[in-house]
Amino acid sequence: MQLSLRNKTILGIAVIEASLLLLLVFTAVDFMRSTMNEGLVKRASTITALFATTAKSAVLSYDLASLEAYSNELMKNPDIAYVRVINSDNQILAQAGRRKLLASQFVPDERLNLVSDGVFDSYALISEAEHTYGQVQLGIDISSIESSIKKIQNWTSSIALIEMFLVALFSFVLGTYLTRHLQGLRQAAKEISKNVTSGEYTHSKIQIRGKDELTEVAEAFNKLVIILEQEHQRKETYQNELEVLNQTLERKVQERTSLLFERNTQLEQSNQDLHEAQQQLVQAEKMASVGQLAAGVAHEINNPISFVTSNLNSLRSYIDSYRQLSEQVVTLLSDEHVNINSIHIQNLQKTHKINDFCFLNDDTKDLLNESIEGLTRVKNIVKDLKQFSRADSDDKQRFDINNCVTTTLNMVNNQLKYHCTIEKNLNPVPKVLINVGKIIQVLTNLFINAGQAIHENGKITVSTRYHNNCVIVSIEDNGSGIEPRYIDKLFDPFFTTKEEGVGTGLGLSISYGIINDHNGELTVSSEINKGSCFCIILPTDENKKPSEEYIQ
């Protein structure tokens, strides 16, 4: 339910007044209760002290009759509920009053508000020369005090209710007076809202009366009405001009749309041509890498093929000797009248003497092992080339980057081993989601570049490590280095620091694009005549880029 300003004013004043009156009633009652409590405590203390003084002689002389008389005399006071005199051994010497109270256990009271049975219990010691001989216990009926407090509560509550009624009436009159001008403003605002919705701007001004703040608000409202009418007129003028302009604009939009469609078609064709050219450049760079690898791979394959061929020729001659021996043994075994001096035995002994079969047995085993090892080397080289050939595929898989480094080194080893040494520091790292062939292509470019930067007796250090959710591959050489002015241009297409005809200028650019497609970073640091270091940073979480600490 929405409250009006007048009702809010009445309610607010009523709440404030009620809070103040409740505080006043609580303070008055608490003050009265405190005053009565002090009077009651003093009266109980005085009565018990006087009675203890009066009964002291009777207690000392054990005069029970006098104690009974004193007790009965004290009970003539209408608010005394009971009295009891006991000795130091808690024996009752005399008592008078209500039996129910006398039968209950005595518990002294300290404050009026702590009394639960309607009787304020107090006591006084009967002592002489610092020696206690007994105790006086009595109870004072507080019903009259509680009645007085109740009357005061009712009286103050009645006054508070009457005052709240008067305040509410005053608030109603005051709220009505204050909100009378606001009603006119409210009605006028509703009319403006309705007219703005309907598009009509025939507003009536508010009649101004008085010279207070509401009058200033009414004057400002009337100025707002005038401004709205003026703005409406300007809006009508602008709308008419806009309709004329819109018709002209639609015609121009149609012309521009036709032109844009034509340009878009040309742009799509240019984009397609650019993509094809880019693919051709990537393929050209790959073929350049393949060409650089071809001689080394051919040499690596030719070595094992050569000694496998030589071993097979040796094995062929060994097999001829074994064939000759086996034919003679068969002939010997087929002769039923063989003797030790027969011609067959002599031929067999001659063959054994000519051929050292112990050597043939040992050498045959070595030749077979060497041949198998050579063919395994050829198989591994072909396997590495197959992984390199997968660079055209977009398939990715979880793969150990250390295997990629080992495979790449196997392929480029022949180009590096004659003028530099390879130092490997491959640490265990988690697998990353990569395109194996493309990563091998990047590593191939970096290893070949490092080898070309070294003239002789150089060293290439390749290391892997895992840090801060990233796998890092570092390729460092001690070659000629790169001039600082070229560092920012290294990854630009067609930029190269090599001699003409040595490089295409696309290797590092394509490598940078491949690593970027893996959501990683390719960084470089270099110093003239000391060498260069390229770092491949690949995140283990493919959806997150490496943190800024790596991109230096």
C-alpha angles and dihedrals in degrees: 000000000000115000121214122232090253092053090046090052092049092045094047094050091044092052092048092047092046091051092050093046092048089051090049093049092047091048094047094048092044090049092049092047091049092049093049090046091055091048092047093049092049093047093048091047092049095047094047091046093050093045091048090052092048094047096043095090092046091050092049091049092039090236100167094174092059091047091053090049092050091049094050091047090053092050089064086081104095096221096050106102099183144340130204133183119201132175129231090276092057092251115148110242097176139350142173138176138056113004094215091056092044090052094052125083115269114244116171118229124221103186136028095235091056094060111111103171101049093253126098107220120210138163143192131202122240104220140159126190092353091307119118116221100173149320139259116218124187140162128218119207109235098188091107090051093049090048090053091049090049091052091050091050092050092045095050092043091053091050090049093051092048091049091048090052091051092047091049090051091049090047091051092052092044093046092049091051094047096045097046091090091042091059090061091049090047094052092046091050090052090052091051092049091050093047093048089054093049094041096243120129105189100126125170120221124241119253109244118223129168131006105260134110092279088058089056090050090051091051091050089049092053090051089051090053091053092049091050091053091050092047090050091054091049090047091054090051093048091046092055091049090046093054090054091046091047092057090052091044093053090056091049091047091054090051093047092046091055091048091046092051090053092048090047091054090051090047092052090051091048090048091051091049090048091050091050091048090050091051089050091050091049090049090047091053090047091050089049089054090046090050091052090050096043098079093045094046091047089052092047091050094041094058097058091038090054097052091040088056091048091048091050091052090052091047089051091057090045090052090052089056092048090047092053090048093048092050091053091048091051091050090049094050092049093056109090095192097050118150134181093260096048122125091246092058091049092051091049091051091047092052092048090049094050094047121052097217094181089059091044091053094050095042092047090058092050092047092052093048092049091047092050091048091050093049089048089055090051090048092052092048091051090047091052090048090052090055090049090050090059091073090102092062123088094208116123131198140174104270140165108250090209089067090053090052092049093048093049093049090052090056098044096037094101091056094050109033096075098059107019142030126235120226115193124199101173112170125190108273133174120260118265131205104255145145098248097205094050093047089051088051089054092048090047091055092048095047093047091047090049091050092049090051090058118075101188142334091017133147133226116198118198119185137170129202142162121233135158095352092310134108110219125198114192122193111188129177134182094222132124096298130215127280113249092238090062098048095088091048099049095098095044114112115261093008113130137161092202126100120274112282094019100087139016096216091235102094099084093036092054091043090052090051092049093051091045089053086056089056088248138116134246112203134179137199124180144170126197114259091359103073144249137271124207118192126199110201116192122177118226086219103061091201094063130070118225114269120262094256089076098048099080 
